[in-house]
Amino acid sequence: MDKTELAKLQDYLRRTFSNTNISVRARMKKTDSAEVYLGEEYIGIIHVDDEDGDRSFNFTMAILDVDLEG
C-alpha cells in the first residue's frame, strides 16, 4: 500500500466510526497490509486482497475476553 491508499483508508475509517483518533500506518517491510491504531493503541490490521482482479481490504481486530470485562 502506498501513502495515498493509506490516507484513503484512514479517512474512510475515521468517517465510518466518527473518530479522528484512528490512524492507519504502514508496516515495516510489508506492502500487503497496514496497522490500525486508536490513539497510540494498536487495534487491528488491514490486509489487501487482490484476488480475481478486484482490490479490496479486510480489517481484522482481535478482541480478548479480558477486554470485555470492565
TIGUPA-407438 format. One record per residue: residue in one letter; x, y negated, z negated of N, C-alpha, C, CB in turn. Coordinates in nm, 3 decimals, m for minus. Glycine has a CB too. Layout:
N
<rec><code>a</code><n_u>X</n_u><n_v>Y</n_v><n_w>Z</n_w><ca_u>X</ca_u><ca_v>Y</ca_v><ca_w>Z</ca_w><c_u>X</c_u><c_v>Y</c_v><c_w>Z</c_w><cb_u>X</cb_u><cb_v>Y</cb_v><cb_w>Z</cb_w></rec>
...
END
This chain:
70
<rec><code>m</code><n_u>0.085</n_u><n_v>0.118</n_v><n_w>0.000</n_w><ca_u>0.000</ca_u><ca_v>0.000</ca_v><ca_w>0.000</ca_w><c_u>0.089</c_u><c_v>m0.124</c_v><c_w>0.000</c_w><cb_u>m0.096</cb_u><cb_v>0.000</cb_v><cb_w>m0.122</cb_w></rec>
<rec><code>d</code><n_u>0.050</n_u><n_v>m0.221</n_v><n_w>0.080</n_w><ca_u>0.127</ca_u><ca_v>m0.345</ca_v><ca_w>0.083</ca_w><c_u>0.062</c_u><c_v>m0.449</c_v><c_w>m0.010</c_w><cb_u>0.136</cb_u><cb_v>m0.400</cb_v><cb_w>0.228</cb_w></rec>
<rec><code>k</code><n_u>0.127</n_u><n_v>m0.564</n_v><n_w>m0.023</n_w><ca_u>0.079</ca_u><ca_v>m0.668</ca_v><ca_w>m0.115</ca_w><c_u>m0.061</c_u><c_v>m0.716</c_v><c_w>m0.081</c_w><cb_u>0.174</cb_u><cb_v>m0.785</cb_v><cb_w>m0.114</cb_w></rec>
<rec><code>t</code><n_u>m0.092</n_u><n_v>m0.725</n_v><n_w>0.046</n_w><ca_u>m0.225</ca_u><ca_v>m0.771</ca_v><ca_w>0.089</ca_w><c_u>m0.332</c_u><c_v>m0.672</c_v><c_w>0.045</c_w><cb_u>m0.229</cb_u><cb_v>m0.789</cb_v><cb_w>0.241</cb_w></rec>
<rec><code>e</code><n_u>m0.304</n_u><n_v>m0.544</n_v><n_w>0.062</n_w><ca_u>m0.401</ca_u><ca_v>m0.442</ca_v><ca_w>0.023</ca_w><c_u>m0.418</c_u><c_v>m0.437</c_v><c_w>m0.129</c_w><cb_u>m0.357</cb_u><cb_v>m0.304</cb_v><cb_w>0.076</cb_w></rec>
<rec><code>l</code><n_u>m0.308</n_u><n_v>m0.451</n_v><n_w>m0.202</n_w><ca_u>m0.317</ca_u><ca_v>m0.454</ca_v><ca_w>m0.348</ca_w><c_u>m0.403</c_u><c_v>m0.572</c_v><c_w>m0.395</c_w><cb_u>m0.175</cb_u><cb_v>m0.464</cb_v><cb_w>m0.410</cb_w></rec>
<rec><code>a</code><n_u>m0.385</n_u><n_v>m0.687</n_v><n_w>m0.333</n_w><ca_u>m0.463</ca_u><ca_v>m0.806</ca_v><ca_w>m0.369</ca_w><c_u>m0.611</c_u><c_v>m0.786</c_v><c_w>m0.339</c_w><cb_u>m0.411</cb_u><cb_v>m0.930</cb_v><cb_w>m0.293</cb_w></rec>
<rec><code>k</code><n_u>m0.642</n_u><n_v>m0.722</n_v><n_w>m0.226</n_w><ca_u>m0.783</ca_u><ca_v>m0.695</ca_v><ca_w>m0.191</ca_w><c_u>m0.846</c_u><c_v>m0.600</c_v><c_w>m0.290</c_w><cb_u>m0.793</cb_u><cb_v>m0.638</cb_v><cb_w>m0.049</cb_w></rec>
<rec><code>l</code><n_u>m0.773</n_u><n_v>m0.495</n_v><n_w>m0.329</n_w><ca_u>m0.825</ca_u><ca_v>m0.400</ca_v><ca_w>m0.427</ca_w><c_u>m0.846</c_u><c_v>m0.468</c_v><c_w>m0.562</c_w><cb_u>m0.729</cb_u><cb_v>m0.282</cb_v><cb_w>m0.442</cb_w></rec>
<rec><code>q</code><n_u>m0.752</n_u><n_v>m0.551</n_v><n_w>m0.604</n_w><ca_u>m0.765</ca_u><ca_v>m0.623</ca_v><ca_w>m0.730</ca_w><c_u>m0.887</c_u><c_v>m0.714</c_v><c_w>m0.728</c_w><cb_u>m0.639</cb_u><cb_v>m0.703</cb_v><cb_w>m0.759</cb_w></rec>
<rec><code>d</code><n_u>m0.903</n_u><n_v>m0.788</n_v><n_w>m0.619</n_w><ca_u>m1.018</ca_u><ca_v>m0.878</ca_v><ca_w>m0.606</ca_w><c_u>m1.149</c_u><c_v>m0.799</c_v><c_w>m0.612</c_w><cb_u>m1.010</cb_u><cb_v>m0.958</cb_v><cb_w>m0.475</cb_w></rec>
<rec><code>y</code><n_u>m1.153</n_u><n_v>m0.686</n_v><n_w>m0.544</n_w><ca_u>m1.273</ca_u><ca_v>m0.602</ca_v><ca_w>m0.543</ca_w><c_u>m1.307</c_u><c_v>m0.555</c_v><c_w>m0.685</c_w><cb_u>m1.253</cb_u><cb_v>m0.480</cb_v><cb_w>m0.450</cb_w></rec>
<rec><code>l</code><n_u>m1.207</n_u><n_v>m0.502</n_v><n_w>m0.757</n_w><ca_u>m1.231</ca_u><ca_v>m0.454</ca_v><ca_w>m0.893</ca_w><c_u>m1.274</c_u><c_v>m0.567</c_v><c_w>m0.986</c_w><cb_u>m1.107</cb_u><cb_v>m0.385</cb_v><cb_w>m0.947</cb_w></rec>
<rec><code>r</code><n_u>m1.211</n_u><n_v>m0.682</n_v><n_w>m0.974</n_w><ca_u>m1.247</ca_u><ca_v>m0.797</ca_v><ca_w>m1.058</ca_w><c_u>m1.392</c_u><c_v>m0.839</c_v><c_w>m1.034</c_w><cb_u>m1.153</cb_u><cb_v>m0.914</cb_v><cb_w>m1.031</cb_w></rec>
<rec><code>r</code><n_u>m1.432</n_u><n_v>m0.843</n_v><n_w>m0.906</n_w><ca_u>m1.570</ca_u><ca_v>m0.882</ca_v><ca_w>m0.874</ca_w><c_u>m1.669</c_u><c_v>m0.774</c_v><c_w>m0.921</c_w><cb_u>m1.585</cb_u><cb_v>m0.905</cb_v><cb_w>m0.722</cb_w></rec>
<rec><code>t</code><n_u>m1.636</n_u><n_v>m0.650</n_v><n_w>m0.896</n_w><ca_u>m1.725</ca_u><ca_v>m0.539</ca_v><ca_w>m0.929</ca_w><c_u>m1.751</c_u><c_v>m0.529</c_v><c_w>m1.079</c_w><cb_u>m1.668</cb_u><cb_v>m0.409</cb_v><cb_w>m0.878</cb_w></rec>
<rec><code>f</code><n_u>m1.645</n_u><n_v>m0.546</n_v><n_w>m1.158</n_w><ca_u>m1.658</ca_u><ca_v>m0.532</ca_v><ca_w>m1.303</ca_w><c_u>m1.664</c_u><c_v>m0.666</c_v><c_w>m1.376</c_w><cb_u>m1.543</cb_u><cb_v>m0.452</cb_v><cb_w>m1.357</cb_w></rec>
<rec><code>s</code><n_u>m1.673</n_u><n_v>m0.775</n_v><n_w>m1.301</n_w><ca_u>m1.682</ca_u><ca_v>m0.911</ca_v><ca_w>m1.358</ca_w><c_u>m1.577</c_u><c_v>m0.932</c_v><c_w>m1.466</c_w><cb_u>m1.822</cb_u><cb_v>m0.935</cb_v><cb_w>m1.417</cb_w></rec>
<rec><code>n</code><n_u>m1.450</n_u><n_v>m0.900</n_v><n_w>m1.430</n_w><ca_u>m1.342</ca_u><ca_v>m0.911</ca_v><ca_w>m1.528</ca_w><c_u>m1.213</c_u><c_v>m0.953</c_v><c_w>m1.459</c_w><cb_u>m1.323</cb_u><cb_v>m0.777</cb_v><cb_w>m1.602</cb_w></rec>
<rec><code>t</code><n_u>m1.169</n_u><n_v>m1.076</n_v><n_w>m1.486</n_w><ca_u>m1.047</ca_u><ca_v>m1.127</ca_v><ca_w>m1.423</ca_w><c_u>m0.920</c_u><c_v>m1.075</c_v><c_w>m1.489</c_w><cb_u>m1.048</cb_u><cb_v>m1.278</cb_v><cb_w>m1.428</cb_w></rec>
<rec><code>n</code><n_u>m0.934</n_u><n_v>m0.996</n_v><n_w>m1.596</n_w><ca_u>m0.817</ca_u><ca_v>m0.938</ca_v><ca_w>m1.662</ca_w><c_u>m0.768</c_u><c_v>m0.810</c_v><c_w>m1.595</c_w><cb_u>m0.848</cb_u><cb_v>m0.910</cb_v><cb_w>m1.807</cb_w></rec>
<rec><code>i</code><n_u>m0.837</n_u><n_v>m0.764</n_v><n_w>m1.493</n_w><ca_u>m0.795</ca_u><ca_v>m0.644</ca_v><ca_w>m1.421</ca_w><c_u>m0.684</c_u><c_v>m0.682</c_v><c_w>m1.323</c_w><cb_u>m0.916</cb_u><cb_v>m0.580</cb_v><cb_w>m1.346</cb_w></rec>
<rec><code>s</code><n_u>m0.579</n_u><n_v>m0.601</n_v><n_w>m1.322</n_w><ca_u>m0.473</ca_u><ca_v>m0.621</ca_v><ca_w>m1.224</ca_w><c_u>m0.437</c_u><c_v>m0.488</c_v><c_w>m1.158</c_w><cb_u>m0.348</cb_u><cb_v>m0.685</cb_v><cb_w>m1.291</cb_w></rec>
<rec><code>v</code><n_u>m0.400</n_u><n_v>m0.496</n_v><n_w>m1.032</n_w><ca_u>m0.357</ca_u><ca_v>m0.379</ca_v><ca_w>m0.955</ca_w><c_u>m0.211</c_u><c_v>m0.401</c_v><c_w>m0.921</c_w><cb_u>m0.445</cb_u><cb_v>m0.358</cb_v><cb_w>m0.824</cb_w></rec>
<rec><code>r</code><n_u>m0.127</n_u><n_v>m0.306</n_v><n_w>m0.963</n_w><ca_u>0.017</ca_u><ca_v>m0.322</ca_v><ca_w>m0.949</ca_w><c_u>0.077</c_u><c_v>m0.207</c_v><c_w>m0.868</c_w><cb_u>0.082</cb_u><cb_v>m0.329</cb_v><cb_w>m1.087</cb_w></rec>
<rec><code>a</code><n_u>0.174</n_u><n_v>m0.242</n_v><n_w>m0.786</n_w><ca_u>0.245</ca_u><ca_v>m0.141</ca_v><ca_w>m0.707</ca_w><c_u>0.321</c_u><c_v>m0.048</c_v><c_w>m0.800</c_w><cb_u>0.342</cb_u><cb_v>m0.208</cb_v><cb_w>m0.606</cb_w></rec>
<rec><code>r</code><n_u>0.339</n_u><n_v>0.075</n_v><n_w>m0.755</n_w><ca_u>0.419</ca_u><ca_v>0.173</ca_v><ca_w>m0.830</ca_w><c_u>0.558</c_u><c_v>0.179</c_v><c_w>m0.769</c_w><cb_u>0.352</cb_u><cb_v>0.314</cb_v><cb_w>m0.828</cb_w></rec>
<rec><code>m</code><n_u>0.656</n_u><n_v>0.195</n_v><n_w>m0.855</n_w><ca_u>0.793</ca_u><ca_v>0.206</ca_v><ca_w>m0.806</ca_w><c_u>0.808</c_u><c_v>0.336</c_v><c_w>m0.726</c_w><cb_u>0.895</cb_u><cb_v>0.202</cb_v><cb_w>m0.924</cb_w></rec>
<rec><code>k</code><n_u>0.864</n_u><n_v>0.325</n_v><n_w>m0.609</n_w><ca_u>0.896</ca_u><ca_v>0.439</ca_v><ca_w>m0.521</ca_w><c_u>0.773</c_u><c_v>0.516</c_v><c_w>m0.474</c_w><cb_u>0.988</cb_u><cb_v>0.532</cb_v><cb_w>m0.593</cb_w></rec>
<rec><code>k</code><n_u>0.654</n_u><n_v>0.461</n_v><n_w>m0.489</n_w><ca_u>0.531</ca_u><ca_v>0.525</ca_v><ca_w>m0.441</ca_w><c_u>0.456</c_u><c_v>0.425</c_v><c_w>m0.354</c_w><cb_u>0.442</cb_u><cb_v>0.575</cb_v><cb_w>m0.560</cb_w></rec>
<rec><code>t</code><n_u>0.414</n_u><n_v>0.469</n_v><n_w>m0.237</n_w><ca_u>0.339</ca_u><ca_v>0.380</ca_v><ca_w>m0.149</ca_w><c_u>0.196</c_u><c_v>0.429</c_v><c_w>m0.127</c_w><cb_u>0.410</cb_u><cb_v>0.368</cb_v><cb_w>m0.014</cb_w></rec>
<rec><code>d</code><n_u>0.162</n_u><n_v>0.545</n_v><n_w>m0.184</n_w><ca_u>0.029</ca_u><ca_v>0.601</ca_v><ca_w>m0.163</ca_w><c_u>m0.065</c_u><c_v>0.579</c_v><c_w>m0.281</c_w><cb_u>0.040</cb_u><cb_v>0.748</cb_v><cb_w>m0.135</cb_w></rec>
<rec><code>s</code><n_u>m0.019</n_u><n_v>0.499</n_v><n_w>m0.380</n_w><ca_u>m0.102</ca_u><ca_v>0.475</ca_v><ca_w>m0.497</ca_w><c_u>m0.059</c_u><c_v>0.347</c_v><c_w>m0.568</c_w><cb_u>m0.094</cb_u><cb_v>0.594</cb_v><cb_w>m0.593</cb_w></rec>
<rec><code>a</code><n_u>m0.146</n_u><n_v>0.300</n_v><n_w>m0.657</n_w><ca_u>m0.119</ca_u><ca_v>0.180</ca_v><ca_w>m0.736</ca_w><c_u>m0.177</c_u><c_v>0.200</c_v><c_w>m0.875</c_w><cb_u>m0.180</cb_u><cb_v>0.052</cb_v><cb_w>m0.668</cb_w></rec>
<rec><code>e</code><n_u>m0.120</n_u><n_v>0.128</n_v><n_w>m0.972</n_w><ca_u>m0.168</ca_u><ca_v>0.136</ca_v><ca_w>m1.109</ca_w><c_u>m0.268</c_u><c_v>0.024</c_v><c_w>m1.137</c_w><cb_u>m0.051</cb_u><cb_v>0.129</cb_v><cb_w>m1.207</cb_w></rec>
<rec><code>v</code><n_u>m0.366</n_u><n_v>0.054</n_v><n_w>m1.221</n_w><ca_u>m0.468</ca_u><ca_v>m0.044</ca_v><ca_w>m1.259</ca_w><c_u>m0.454</c_u><c_v>m0.071</c_v><c_w>m1.409</c_w><cb_u>m0.612</cb_u><cb_v>0.008</cb_v><cb_w>m1.224</cb_w></rec>
<rec><code>y</code><n_u>m0.454</n_u><n_v>m0.199</n_v><n_w>m1.442</n_w><ca_u>m0.439</ca_u><ca_v>m0.243</ca_v><ca_w>m1.581</ca_w><c_u>m0.555</c_u><c_v>m0.333</c_v><c_w>m1.620</c_w><cb_u>m0.304</cb_u><cb_v>m0.317</cb_v><cb_w>m1.602</cb_w></rec>
<rec><code>l</code><n_u>m0.589</n_u><n_v>m0.328</n_v><n_w>m1.748</n_w><ca_u>m0.682</ca_u><ca_v>m0.422</ca_v><ca_w>m1.809</ca_w><c_u>m0.599</c_u><c_v>m0.498</c_v><c_w>m1.910</c_w><cb_u>m0.808</cb_u><cb_v>m0.352</cb_v><cb_w>m1.875</cb_w></rec>
<rec><code>g</code><n_u>m0.563</n_u><n_v>m0.621</n_v><n_w>m1.876</n_w><ca_u>m0.464</ca_u><ca_v>m0.693</ca_v><ca_w>m1.954</ca_w><c_u>m0.331</c_u><c_v>m0.622</c_v><c_w>m1.936</c_w><cb_u>m0.504</cb_u><cb_v>m0.701</cb_v><cb_w>m2.106</cb_w></rec>
<rec><code>e</code><n_u>m0.270</n_u><n_v>m0.579</n_v><n_w>m2.045</n_w><ca_u>m0.143</ca_u><ca_v>m0.505</ca_v><ca_w>m2.037</ca_w><c_u>m0.163</c_u><c_v>m0.355</c_v><c_w>m2.059</c_w><cb_u>m0.044</cb_u><cb_v>m0.560</cb_v><cb_w>m2.140</cb_w></rec>
<rec><code>e</code><n_u>m0.290</n_u><n_v>m0.312</n_v><n_w>m2.072</n_w><ca_u>m0.318</ca_u><ca_v>m0.171</ca_v><ca_w>m2.097</ca_w><c_u>m0.345</c_u><c_v>m0.098</c_v><c_w>m1.965</c_w><cb_u>m0.438</cb_u><cb_v>m0.155</cb_v><cb_w>m2.193</cb_w></rec>
<rec><code>y</code><n_u>m0.268</n_u><n_v>0.007</n_v><n_w>m1.940</n_w><ca_u>m0.288</ca_u><ca_v>0.091</ca_v><ca_w>m1.823</ca_w><c_u>m0.420</c_u><c_v>0.164</c_v><c_w>m1.838</c_w><cb_u>m0.170</cb_u><cb_v>0.192</cb_v><cb_w>m1.804</cb_w></rec>
<rec><code>i</code><n_u>m0.505</n_u><n_v>0.157</n_v><n_w>m1.734</n_w><ca_u>m0.635</ca_u><ca_v>0.225</ca_v><ca_w>m1.743</ca_w><c_u>m0.658</c_u><c_v>0.327</c_v><c_w>m1.633</c_w><cb_u>m0.745</cb_u><cb_v>0.123</cb_v><cb_w>m1.740</cb_w></rec>
<rec><code>g</code><n_u>m0.578</n_u><n_v>0.325</n_v><n_w>m1.528</n_w><ca_u>m0.602</ca_u><ca_v>0.423</ca_v><ca_w>m1.423</ca_w><c_u>m0.512</c_u><c_v>0.405</c_v><c_w>m1.303</c_w><cb_u>m0.743</cb_u><cb_v>0.417</cb_v><cb_w>m1.380</cb_w></rec>
<rec><code>i</code><n_u>m0.543</n_u><n_v>0.483</n_v><n_w>m1.200</n_w><ca_u>m0.462</ca_u><ca_v>0.482</ca_v><ca_w>m1.079</ca_w><c_u>m0.555</c_u><c_v>0.484</c_v><c_w>m0.957</c_w><cb_u>m0.365</cb_u><cb_v>0.603</cb_v><cb_w>m1.077</cb_w></rec>
<rec><code>i</code><n_u>m0.511</n_u><n_v>0.417</n_v><n_w>m0.852</n_w><ca_u>m0.582</ca_u><ca_v>0.420</ca_v><ca_w>m0.724</ca_w><c_u>m0.496</c_u><c_v>0.494</c_v><c_w>m0.624</c_w><cb_u>m0.616</cb_u><cb_v>0.274</cb_v><cb_w>m0.673</cb_w></rec>
<rec><code>h</code><n_u>m0.553</n_u><n_v>0.595</n_v><n_w>m0.560</n_w><ca_u>m0.484</ca_u><ca_v>0.671</ca_v><ca_w>m0.456</ca_w><c_u>m0.544</c_u><c_v>0.637</c_v><c_w>m0.321</c_w><cb_u>m0.492</cb_u><cb_v>0.824</cb_v><cb_w>m0.484</cb_w></rec>
<rec><code>v</code><n_u>m0.460</n_u><n_v>0.632</n_v><n_w>m0.219</n_w><ca_u>m0.504</ca_u><ca_v>0.611</ca_v><ca_w>m0.081</ca_w><c_u>m0.540</c_u><c_v>0.746</c_v><c_w>m0.020</c_w><cb_u>m0.394</cb_u><cb_v>0.539</cb_v><cb_w>0.004</cb_w></rec>
<rec><code>d</code><n_u>m0.649</n_u><n_v>0.749</n_v><n_w>0.053</n_w><ca_u>m0.691</ca_u><ca_v>0.869</ca_v><ca_w>0.126</ca_w><c_u>m0.704</c_u><c_v>0.832</c_v><c_w>0.272</c_w><cb_u>m0.826</cb_u><cb_v>0.927</cb_v><cb_w>0.070</cb_w></rec>
<rec><code>d</code><n_u>m0.614</n_u><n_v>0.887</n_v><n_w>0.353</n_w><ca_u>m0.613</ca_u><ca_v>0.858</ca_v><ca_w>0.497</ca_w><c_u>m0.664</c_u><c_v>0.974</c_v><c_w>0.582</c_w><cb_u>m0.473</cb_u><cb_v>0.822</cb_v><cb_w>0.541</cb_w></rec>
<rec><code>e</code><n_u>m0.734</n_u><n_v>1.068</n_v><n_w>0.523</n_w><ca_u>m0.781</ca_u><ca_v>1.184</ca_v><ca_w>0.596</ca_w><c_u>m0.885</c_u><c_v>1.147</c_v><c_w>0.702</c_w><cb_u>m0.840</cb_u><cb_v>1.286</cb_v><cb_w>0.501</cb_w></rec>
<rec><code>d</code><n_u>m0.883</n_u><n_v>1.222</n_v><n_w>0.809</n_w><ca_u>m0.981</ca_u><ca_v>1.207</ca_v><ca_w>0.917</ca_w><c_u>m0.983</c_u><c_v>1.069</c_v><c_w>0.980</c_w><cb_u>m1.118</cb_u><cb_v>1.239</cb_v><cb_w>0.865</cb_w></rec>
<rec><code>g</code><n_u>m0.874</n_u><n_v>0.995</n_v><n_w>0.971</n_w><ca_u>m0.865</ca_u><ca_v>0.864</ca_v><ca_w>1.035</ca_w><c_u>m0.937</c_u><c_v>0.752</c_v><c_w>0.963</c_w><cb_u>m0.919</cb_u><cb_v>0.873</cb_v><cb_w>1.171</cb_w></rec>
<rec><code>d</code><n_u>m1.003</n_u><n_v>0.782</n_v><n_w>0.852</n_w><ca_u>m1.072</ca_u><ca_v>0.680</ca_v><ca_w>0.772</ca_w><c_u>m0.989</c_u><c_v>0.653</c_v><c_w>0.648</c_w><cb_u>m1.217</cb_u><cb_v>0.725</cb_v><cb_w>0.734</cb_w></rec>
<rec><code>r</code><n_u>m0.964</n_u><n_v>0.526</n_v><n_w>0.619</n_w><ca_u>m0.886</ca_u><ca_v>0.490</ca_v><ca_w>0.500</ca_w><c_u>m0.983</c_u><c_v>0.456</c_v><c_w>0.387</c_w><cb_u>m0.791</cb_u><cb_v>0.368</cb_v><cb_w>0.529</cb_w></rec>
<rec><code>s</code><n_u>m0.964</n_u><n_v>0.523</n_v><n_w>0.274</n_w><ca_u>m1.045</ca_u><ca_v>0.496</ca_v><ca_w>0.157</ca_w><c_u>m0.955</c_u><c_v>0.501</c_v><c_w>0.034</c_w><cb_u>m1.163</cb_u><cb_v>0.597</cb_v><cb_w>0.144</cb_w></rec>
<rec><code>f</code><n_u>m1.010</n_u><n_v>0.463</n_v><n_w>m0.079</n_w><ca_u>m0.934</ca_u><ca_v>0.455</ca_v><ca_w>m0.203</ca_w><c_u>m1.011</c_u><c_v>0.525</c_v><c_w>m0.313</c_w><cb_u>m0.904</cb_u><cb_v>0.307</cb_v><cb_w>m0.241</cb_w></rec>
<rec><code>n</code><n_u>m0.940</n_u><n_v>0.603</n_v><n_w>m0.393</n_w><ca_u>m1.001</ca_u><ca_v>0.675</ca_v><ca_w>m0.504</ca_w><c_u>m0.943</c_u><c_v>0.624</c_v><c_w>m0.635</c_w><cb_u>m0.979</cb_u><cb_v>0.829</cb_v><cb_w>m0.490</cb_w></rec>
<rec><code>f</code><n_u>m1.029</n_u><n_v>0.575</n_v><n_w>m0.723</n_w><ca_u>m0.987</ca_u><ca_v>0.524</ca_v><ca_w>m0.853</ca_w><c_u>m1.012</c_u><c_v>0.633</c_v><c_w>m0.957</c_w><cb_u>m1.063</cb_u><cb_v>0.392</cb_v><cb_w>m0.890</cb_w></rec>
<rec><code>t</code><n_u>m0.907</n_u><n_v>0.669</n_v><n_w>m1.031</n_w><ca_u>m0.916</ca_u><ca_v>0.771</ca_v><ca_w>m1.134</ca_w><c_u>m0.881</c_u><c_v>0.709</c_v><c_w>m1.269</c_w><cb_u>m0.823</cb_u><cb_v>0.891</cb_v><cb_w>m1.103</cb_w></rec>
<rec><code>m</code><n_u>m0.968</n_u><n_v>0.733</n_v><n_w>m1.366</n_w><ca_u>m0.946</ca_u><ca_v>0.679</ca_v><ca_w>m1.501</ca_w><c_u>m0.973</c_u><c_v>0.791</c_v><c_w>m1.600</c_w><cb_u>m1.037</cb_u><cb_v>0.554</cb_v><cb_w>m1.529</cb_w></rec>
<rec><code>a</code><n_u>m0.873</n_u><n_v>0.827</n_v><n_w>m1.679</n_w><ca_u>m0.890</ca_u><ca_v>0.929</ca_v><ca_w>m1.781</ca_w><c_u>m0.945</c_u><c_v>0.864</c_v><c_w>m1.908</c_w><cb_u>m0.755</cb_u><cb_v>1.002</cb_v><cb_w>m1.811</cb_w></rec>
<rec><code>i</code><n_u>m1.038</n_u><n_v>0.932</n_v><n_w>m1.972</n_w><ca_u>m1.095</ca_u><ca_v>0.884</ca_v><ca_w>m2.098</ca_w><c_u>m1.071</c_u><c_v>0.994</c_v><c_w>m2.202</c_w><cb_u>m1.248</cb_u><cb_v>0.850</cb_v><cb_w>m2.084</cb_w></rec>
<rec><code>l</code><n_u>m0.991</n_u><n_v>0.964</n_v><n_w>m2.302</n_w><ca_u>m0.961</ca_u><ca_v>1.060</ca_v><ca_w>m2.406</ca_w><c_u>m1.075</c_u><c_v>1.064</c_v><c_w>m2.509</c_w><cb_u>m0.827</cb_u><cb_v>1.025</cb_v><cb_w>m2.474</cb_w></rec>
<rec><code>d</code><n_u>m1.094</n_u><n_v>1.179</n_v><n_w>m2.571</n_w><ca_u>m1.200</ca_u><ca_v>1.189</ca_v><ca_w>m2.671</ca_w><c_u>m1.179</c_u><c_v>1.093</c_v><c_w>m2.788</c_w><cb_u>m1.210</cb_u><cb_v>1.332</cb_v><cb_w>m2.723</cb_w></rec>
<rec><code>v</code><n_u>m1.053</n_u><n_v>1.064</n_v><n_w>m2.821</n_w><ca_u>m1.026</ca_u><ca_v>0.969</ca_v><ca_w>m2.931</ca_w><c_u>m1.066</c_u><c_v>0.826</c_v><c_w>m2.892</c_w><cb_u>m0.876</cb_u><cb_v>0.973</cb_v><cb_w>m2.970</cb_w></rec>
<rec><code>d</code><n_u>m1.070</n_u><n_v>0.798</n_v><n_w>m2.761</n_w><ca_u>m1.113</ca_u><ca_v>0.666</ca_v><ca_w>m2.714</ca_w><c_u>m1.263</c_u><c_v>0.646</c_v><c_w>m2.736</c_w><cb_u>m1.079</cb_u><cb_v>0.648</cb_v><cb_w>m2.566</cb_w></rec>
<rec><code>l</code><n_u>m1.337</n_u><n_v>0.754</n_v><n_w>m2.745</n_w><ca_u>m1.482</ca_u><ca_v>0.746</ca_v><ca_w>m2.763</ca_w><c_u>m1.522</c_u><c_v>0.719</c_v><c_w>m2.907</c_w><cb_u>m1.547</cb_u><cb_v>0.874</cb_v><cb_w>m2.716</cb_w></rec>
<rec><code>e</code><n_u>m1.430</n_u><n_v>0.741</n_v><n_w>m2.997</n_w><ca_u>m1.456</ca_u><ca_v>0.713</ca_v><ca_w>m3.139</ca_w><c_u>m1.429</c_u><c_v>0.566</c_v><c_w>m3.167</c_w><cb_u>m1.368</cb_u><cb_v>0.804</cb_v><cb_w>m3.231</cb_w></rec>
<rec><code>g</code><n_u>m1.520</n_u><n_v>0.500</n_v><n_w>m3.225</n_w><ca_u>m1.491</ca_u><ca_v>0.361</ca_v><ca_w>m3.258</ca_w><c_u>m1.595</c_u><c_v>0.271</c_v><c_w>m3.226</c_w><cb_u>m1.373</cb_u><cb_v>0.317</cb_v><cb_w>m3.196</cb_w></rec>
END
